[in-house]
Amino acid sequence: MGTKRRICGALFALTSLTATAAQAQSNTEVLPAIDVWASRTGTGFIGASTSTITAEDIARSPGTTLQELLSQEVGVQTISTTSGQNGAGTTVDLRGFGATAVSNTLVLLNGRRLTDIDLSGIDFSTISRDSIQRIEITRGNSGAVLYGDGAVGGVINIITKTGVAQPPSGRVEASFGSFNQRELNASAAASQGPFAVSVFGNGVNSDGYRVNDYVRQRNAVGDLRYTGDEGSAWLNISGDEQHLGLPGARLVTLTSSELATDRRGATTPDAFSSKTGGSLTLGVSRMIGTSVELIVDGNLRRKDQTIFSTLFDSDTSDIRTLNTASLTPRANINTQLFGVPNKITTGIDYYNSTLEAKRSVALTDPPYHTYDLNQQAAAIYWQQTVGVLPTTDISFGARLQQTRLSARDRYDSTAPGGAFDVQATPLDSIEMQHALHLGFEQRFSPMFAVFGRLARSFRTPNVDERIGVNAFPVDFNLKTQTSRDIEGGVRGRFGALEWQSSVYEMLLNNEILFIPFPPIGANINLDPTRRVGVENSATLRLSDILRLKGGLTYTRATFREGMYAGNDIPLVSRWTGNLGLTWDVYPKFAVFDAVVRYVGERRMDNDQANFQPMIPAHTTLDLRLGGEMKNLFWSLSVQNLFNVLYFDYAVASSATYGRYNAYPLAGRTYMVKVGATF
């Protein structure tokens, strides 16, 4: 109750100050309603903190990866287990989940789930930056109603370009950068009558900052669409191939430091990850009258992955195949009920995923564990937004989801590595869960609005968490994680200044976490946890050619019960901030962009006891100078200009103070790009 009172008090104070400023401003622009358009839904999340990254923002970003671009948004932190070349091995964390960010931040592509039921996470490097029209970010767990489990910290929805209503066009771009990084991007689009087609492809090679830190990436996507007066149809096919070196960590103790003596060395010079993936989406939509749109689409996705690594001084090979099929019929309804405007989104989701994972010592050895897991999720949902007054919107929704799981372990004690292990206990389970959302927006004037929400979400354990590291006794069973959110915020526009502030509290039960070191060495359900935060963002347009954009975030993630009550949850920085400058030196011919990012200190992974040293804070500066001349374009960017040597991920010893494994990131890097459009 004390935390909620503090949140409400802070919100009231901020509201009062803003209202006073708003009354003093007479010449203002009209403040639009909070309504981030989501491709899947046609509606926004009333009451939630949202933001949008445009294609221009992506093109002008001094950062070279989508993760770097996302990290400039409030409430977003990143964690990197490699040098971060091309974004490989970098996780995006919304609202402070640290090591479990992969499973608590839901990523969508055109409104469809990309997040799989394993722990491999979303590799943003498989999505060509040139193919992205915009990125929509919804913070908090309200997205669980529309998109299902895993939308705990928030939802990132990536919307891609199409060739609809576009003349024939093409684009080619070549890049060269630090550590022998070479990249080639190509795209083409065209339309004829109701038909449109677009294709995007890119390839990246990089030797990486460290030994055995190479990246080899290939991506391609094709989109075919028909758009008529009463409906549309689409076919989307994509494929990707990736090979990564896995250099491992650098050991630090009180008497020695590989970070100081051999920062770029590799602990595991032979470890690697190899992955191929493919996806096919087919859908149709049909308008019924002027107010109802019916949509039926389905998706088939396959991912094959091989990982060879060293864990606790022993080799481990993991070969897996993950197949996912989904069908998601739904309806978008825009109508008047009793003279009041209503937006309704309702539908059914069905996802069927199967995983076969073979674990062995060497790649050529027979597996001593072969895990077979099948997970089926079926859900029905309803979300409705009502414009009760011209200045007041209310949104409410619910989701009911059933998850069926069948898990088996084919264990071979005679295979190498199997003599000292045991077979996992079979599991067959059926579980019902629900998600809820209630939000509001009140516009007090054309330049000032207040919003808020209450929500409940859930996250079922993914297959990797169930497999764990086979601690004794072996058991696939884990409890489902649940979360309850409360959030409030204000936003406004005061002359050339546009801003948004929000405060929130998240209460979680049965949060799932992997404890990497013995004696546990497995995934567990934690004692109840809490996250409290304040997020502030602002844009100041100084002139037609000069703009500032910044953000400041406070995030506190703690245990609220149990032996670690009051302790910080690892890998969550309390303070993060950024400030960006956009300057059209000579419009189109020469443009300049700069971003300063600050990431505060954070606890190391596995340091729930909070007794180890902190991962140090760091500040970086990225710059970009670019331009266009007719159909030619170019850019030169420098990341981490002052060559700050830092790391944002480390795993601490649970017993020895000052002993930890750190994953160093690259210092200063550069990237040169040239290209042409036609």
N, C-alpha and C positions, 0 to 999 in steps of 0.2 A: 504493500500500500504506500510506503514511503517513497518508493521509486516512481509510482504512478503520480503521486502528488507533485513530485519534483518536475516530472515531465509536463503535467498540466500547468504548473506554475510558470515554467519556462515558456511554454506555448502562449499562455495568456500575456506574459510580459512582451514577447516578441510581437504578438498581434497588436497590442496597444501602441507600441512604438511605431509599427508600420502604418497603422491607421492614422496616427497623428501626422506622419510624413505624407501620407496619401492626401489628406485633407488640404495640405499646404500646396499641393500641385494642381493647377487648374488646367494646364494644357497637356493632356495625356493621350496615349493611344489606348484603344479598347483592348482589354486583356482577354484572350481567347479562353474557352473552357478547357479544363483538363481532359484530354481525350486522345491519348496516343493510339493511333490507328493500328490494329493488329490484323495481319492478313487473314488469319484463320477466322477471326471473329467479326470483323467489321465494327467492333466497339472497343472502347478503352477500359481502363480499370479506374473507375471513379473512386477517389479517396486515397489512391496510392501515389507515392513519389515516382515520377517517370521522367525520362529524358530521351532525346533522339540524336543520334549521330548521323549526319548526312553524308552523301557521296563526296561532297566538296570537303567536308571535314576529314574524311579518309584520305583523299588525294593530297591534302595539304599538311597532313600530320608529319612532324619531324621523325616520329617513331617509324620503324620498319615493319612492325607486326601489329596485328589486331589487338593482342593483349596489351601492348604499350598504349594504344589508342584508348582502350577501355579503361585502363588504369587512371586516365585523366578525369574520369567521372567520379562523382562523390559516392561513397559507399563501396567502392571497388578496390580490392587489393590483389596482388599477384604473388605467386610462389613458383620458383624455378628450380628444377632439379638437374638441369644442364646449363650450358652457357647462355641459353635463350636464343641461339641463332635461328632465325626464321620463326621464332615463337615455339619451337619444338620443346616439349617438356615444361611449358609454363602454364600454370593453372590460374584461372580467374576466380576470385572469391568475392561474393556479394554479402556484405554485412557480417563478416567476421566468423567464418567457420574453420579457417586454418586448414589442417590436414584433410578434413572431410569436405572441402569446398567443391570438389568434383561432383559429389553426390547431392549437394545442397543448393547448387546453382543450376537451374534448368536452362538448356540452350535449345533454341528452336531454329529451324530453317524454313522460312515462309510459313510460320505457324505450326510446323510439324516437329515433333520431338527428334532431336539429334542425340540427346543423352541416352546412352545405352544402359543395359542392366548390369554392366560390369564396371570396374574401376579404372579402365583405360582413359576415361575422360574425353572431352571434346578437344581435338587437335585443330585449332583455328587455322593452322597452316594448310589444311586440306581445302580451304575455301579461298578462292582467288579474290584478292581485294578489289580487283577491277570489276568483278561480277556483282558487287554489293551496291544496292540502291540506298539503303539506310540500315541502321541498327537501332532497335527499340529496347530500352531498358526499363523494366518495372521492378522496383525494389520491394522486398518483403514477400510474404507468402500468399497474397491474394490470387496470384496466377494459378494456384493449385485447383481452383474450381474449374477453370477451363482446360488446363493442361495436365493435371494429375500429380502424382507423387514426385517428390524431388524439387518442387518449386518452393523451397523453404526460405532461402536467402533472397531469391528473386528470379526473374526470367529475363533472358537475353534473346531477343527475336531478330534474326538476320533476314532481311528482305533482299532478294536478288533482282537484278535487272532482267527485263524481257525485251523482245523486239517489237512489242505491240506499238503500232502507229509510228514506227521508226523507218526512215529511208535507209537504203543499203549503206552500211558503214563498217569500218574495221579499225582496229587499233593494234599496234605492236610496240612493245617496250622491252628494252634490254637494260640490265643493271649489273654493276660490278661493285664489290665492297670488300671490307676487311676479311681476313682469313680466307682469301680466295673465294669469296662468295660470288656466284654467278646466277643470274635469274633472267628468265625469258617469259614474258606474258603476251598473249595474243587473244583477240576476241573479234567477233563479227556478229552483225545483227541485220535483219531485213524483214520487211512485211509486204504483203501483197493482198489487198482486199481484207478479208477477215482473218487471214493466216499470218503468223509471225514466227520467226525462228531466231535463236541466238545460241552462240557457242562461246565458251571461255576455256582457256587452257593455260597452264603455267608449269614451269619446271625450275627447281632450285637445287644448286649444289653448293655446299660450304664445307670447308675443312674443320671449322669450329675453333673456338678459343682455346680449348684444351686438347690434350692427347686423347685420341679415340672419341672425339666429340663431333664427328662428321654428320652432315645432313644430306640426304638425297631424297628429293620430293618431286612427285609428278601428280598433277590434278587435271581433270577435264570434266566439263559439264555441258550438256546440250538441252535446250528447251524448245518445244514446239507447241504453239497455241492456236486455238481458233476462238475468235471473239465475235459473237453475233448479237443481234438486238435483244434476244430473250435468254441468252446463256452463253456459256463458254466451255471449252475443253482444253486440257493440257496434258502433255507428256514430258517428263523430266528424267534424264538419265545422267548419272555421274559416276566417276570412278577415280580412285586415288591409289598411289603407291608410295610407300615411305620406308627408308632405311636410316636408322640412327645408331650412332655409337653411344655407348653408355659408360662414361669415364668413371663413375662412382664419386665418392666423397674424398675430401682432404681431412686427415686426422689432426686434431688439435688437442694437446694436453697442457698441463701446467708447466712442463719442462721442454716441450717441443711443439712445432707448428709447421705442418706441410703447407699451410696457407702462405707462410713467410718464405719457406725454402724451396717449394716446388708447386706454386699455385696452379700452374697449367698442366701438371702431371695427371696421370690416370691411375687410380687404384685398381680398376678392372679394365685392363687394356684390350681384352678380348670380348667383353660383353657387348651385346647389340640387341636391337629390336627391329623386326621386319614386319611390315603390315601392308595388306592390300584390302581395299574396300570397294563396294559398289552399291548403287542405290537406283531404284526405279520407282517413280511416282506417276500415277495415272488418275485424273480427276475430271469431273464434269460439274457444271452448275446450271441451274435453271431458274429463271424468274417466274413467279406466279403472281400475276397482277403487277402492281407497282410497289408492294410492301414486303413480299416474302421471297427470299432467295434460298433455294435448296442446293446443297453441295454434298457430293459423294466423292471421296477420294481414298485411294489405298496406296500402300507403299511396301516394297520388298527391299530389305537391306541385308548385306552380308559383309562380315569382316573376318579376315584370316590374319592371325598374328603369331609370330614366333619371338620369344624372349629368351635370351641366354645370359645369365648373370651369375654373380657370386654373392651368396648370402651366408653370413656367419662363417666365412672361410671355406665354404663348400660350394661346388657348382650346382646350378639349378637351371633346368630347361623347361619351358612352358610353351606348348603348342596348342592353339585353341582356334575354334571356329564358332562364330556367333551369327545366328540367323534371326532376323526379326521381320514379321509380317504384321501389318496393321490395316485396319479399316475404320474410317472416321466420318460417318455421315452426320450432317448437322443442318441447322436452319438458322438464318439471320432474318429477323422480323423487325421492321420499322413501321409502327402503326400508332394510331390514336385510340386510347381507351378513356371513355368519359371525357373527351376533350383534352386529355393529357398525353403528350408525346411519350412513347415507350420504345426502347430498343431491347430486343430479346435475342439471346443466343442460346440454343439448346441442341443437344446431340448425344451421340453414343460413341464411345471409344472402345476399340478392341485391339489389343496388342498380344502377340504370341511370339515368345523368344525362346530359342533353344541354344544351349552352350555345351560343347564338348571340349574339355580341357585336359590335356595329357601332360603330366608332370614326370620328368625323368632327371637323371643326373647329367648325362651328355645327350646331345641331340640325336646321336645314333643309338642310344640305349632304348630298350623297351620301357614304357612308362610303368612306374610303380603305383601311380594313381591315375585313373581316368575318370574324371567327373562328368556326369551327365545331368544337366539341370534343364527343366522346362518351366517357364513362368508364363501364365496367362492372366492378363488384366482386362476386365470388362467394367465399363463405367457408364453412368448416365449423369448428365449435368444440365443445369439451368442457370443462366445469369441474366438479370434484367436491370435496365437503367430507366428511371422514371424522372422526367422533368416536371416535378411537382409545382414549381414556379419558374418564371423566366430566368430567375437568378439562382435556382436551387435544383440540384440533381441528387438523386438517391439511387444507389446501386446495391443489389442483393443477389446472392446466388448460393448454390449448394451442389455438391458432387457426392455421389455414392459409388464406391468402387469395390469390386471383389477381386482379390488376387489369389490365384491357385499356384502352388509350387510343388514340383516333384523333383527331388534331388537324390542321386545315387552315386556311389563311389565303387568303381571296379578296381579292387586293390590286388596287387601282385607282390607278395612278400619275397618272391625269388628274384625279382628284377633288381638291378643295382640301386642301392639306396632304400630299398623297401624292407630290409631286415629289421630296422629299428623304428618302424612306423606302424600305424594301425589303420584299419578301415573306418571310414566315417559312418556314423549312424544314419540310415536312410531317413528321409523326411518327406511327408506328404501333408500339406497344410492348405487350408482355405481360410481367408481372413477378409472381413468387411471393414472398410474404413470410410471416413467422410471428410470433406473439406467444406468450409463455410466462408462467406465474405459478405460484409456489410460496410458500405462506404457512402460518403456524402461529399458534396462540394457546394459551398455558399459563396456567391460573388456579391460582395457588399458594394462594389463600385466597378466601373469599367477598368480599374487598375489595381484592384485588391481582392483576393479570394482566400478563403480558408477551406481546408480539406481534412478528412480523417477517415479512419477505417478500423474495423475489428475483423479478425480472420483466424481460421484454424486450418492447418495443413498437416500432412503426414509424409513419411518416407519409409518405404519398405526396404529391408536390407537387400543390397545387390548381390549378385552371384559370387563376386570375389570376396565380399565380406563374409558370406556363408562358408566359402572354402577356407578363408583365413590362411594361417600357416600351420594348421593342424596341431594346435595345442592339445594336451591331454586333459580330460577325455575329448575325443573328436565329436563334434556336434554341428550340424548345419543350422541349428535353430538360433535365431536372434529375434528380439522383440522389435516391433515397428516403432519408429521414432515419430513423435507428434510435437506440434508447435502451435502456440497461441500468440497472436500479435495484437498490439494496440499501437496506433500511429496517428499523429496529427501534424499539420503543417500549414504554412502560409506562403503565398507567392504574390508577386506584384510587378508592376512596371512603373517606374518613376522617371519620366523623361527618357534619357538615353540608357538608364539602368534597368535591367531585368533580373530578377532574383527569385530564389526559392529556398525555403528552410523547412526542415521537418525533424521531429523527434519520435523515437519509437522504443518499445520494449518488447522483447521476444522471450517467452518462457517455453523451454523444451524439456520433454521427458523421454527417457530411453535413447538419448543421443548416441549414435553409433560411432565408435572410434577404434582404430587399429593401434595397439600397443606393440611397437616393433621389437623390443628386447625381452629376453627371458627375465623373470620366470613366467611371464604371461605369454608373449609371442602370439597373440591372436586378436581378433576383433571382439569387442565387448560393448555392452550397453552401459553408458555412463550414468552417474548420479545426475539429478536434475540440474540444468544449466540455465543461464540468463544472458541475454544480450541487450544492451542499452546503447543508444547512439543518437547523435545529432549530426545532421547533414546540411551543409550550406553551399549553395552555388549561385554564381552571379555572372552576368555578361554586361560589359560597359562599352557602348559604341562611341568612341571618342570623336570619330569623324567618319566620312564615307569610306575612308581607306585604312582606318586604324581601329582595332577592336581588342579589348581585353576580356579574357574569360578565366575564371578561377573557381576554386572550391576548397572547402575546409571540412574535414570529417573527424568526429570523435566516435570511437567504437570501443565499448567495454564488454568483453566476453568473459564470464566467470562461472564457476561452479556455485550453485546456490544451496546444495545439500551434500552430505557425505564427508569423507575424510579430507577432501580438498576444498571444502566450502570456503568461498571468498577468494580462492586463487584464480589467477588468469588462465584462460584456455590458451594453449600454445599456438604460435604462428599467427597471432592477431595483433596488429599494431594499433595502439590507442589513437594516435594522431596521424593523419595523412593529409596532404594538401598539394595543390598545384596552381600554377598561374601561367596562362598562355597569352602570347601576343601574336596577332595577325595583322600584317602590314602590307598593303598593296603599294609597293614602292612606285611602280609604274604599271597600272592595271594590266593584267595578263602577261605583259612582257617581262616583269620582274616582281615576284612576291616573296615575302619573308615571313617565316613563322618560327616561334621559339616557345619552348615549354620548360618550366622549372617544376620538378616533382620532389616532394619531401615524403619519406616513409619513416615513421617513428620506430623505435626499438620494439622488439617482440620476443616472446618466450620461444625457446627451441621446441621442436617436436619431441615428445616423450618426457617433457618436463612439467607434468601436472603438479608436482610438488613445489614448483617455482623456487628451486634452490640453485639452479645453474646460472651462469652469466647470461645476459640478454644478447640476442642478435642486435648489433649496433644499428642505429638510425643512419640513413644516408640521404643525400640530396644530389640530384643530377640535373644537368641542363642539356637539352636537345635543340638543335638548330636546323633549319631547312631554308635554302634559297632556290627558287625555281622560276620557270617562265614558259611562255608559249609564243610562237611566231608562225602565223598561218597554221599549217597542219603539223608543225614540229613542236615538241615540248622537251624539257630537260629539268633536272633538279640535282642539287648536291646537298646531302644531309650529313650531319655529324651528331652522333649519339654519345651522351656522357662526355661532354666537351672537356671537362676538367679531370678526366681519367680517374674518377673515384673508384677505388677497389673495394667492392662490397659483396655481400651475399644476403639473400633473403630467406634461405632455408638451411636448417641444420638439425641434426638428430642428436640429442644429448644422451649421455650415459645416465642410467637411472640410479647409479650407486657412487660414481667417482666424480667429485667436483672438478670442473674445468676440463673434462674430457668430452669431446663431441666431434661429430663428422659434419663438415660444412661443404656446401656446393657453391664454389665461387663463380661469379658472373664476370662477363667481359668488361674491360675498361673502355677507353675511348674507341669508337668505331666510326666508319664512314660508309656512305653509299652514294654512288653516282648512277643516275638514270637518264636515259635518252629514249625518245620514241617518236612515233608519227601516227596520225589518224588519217583515214582516207574514206 
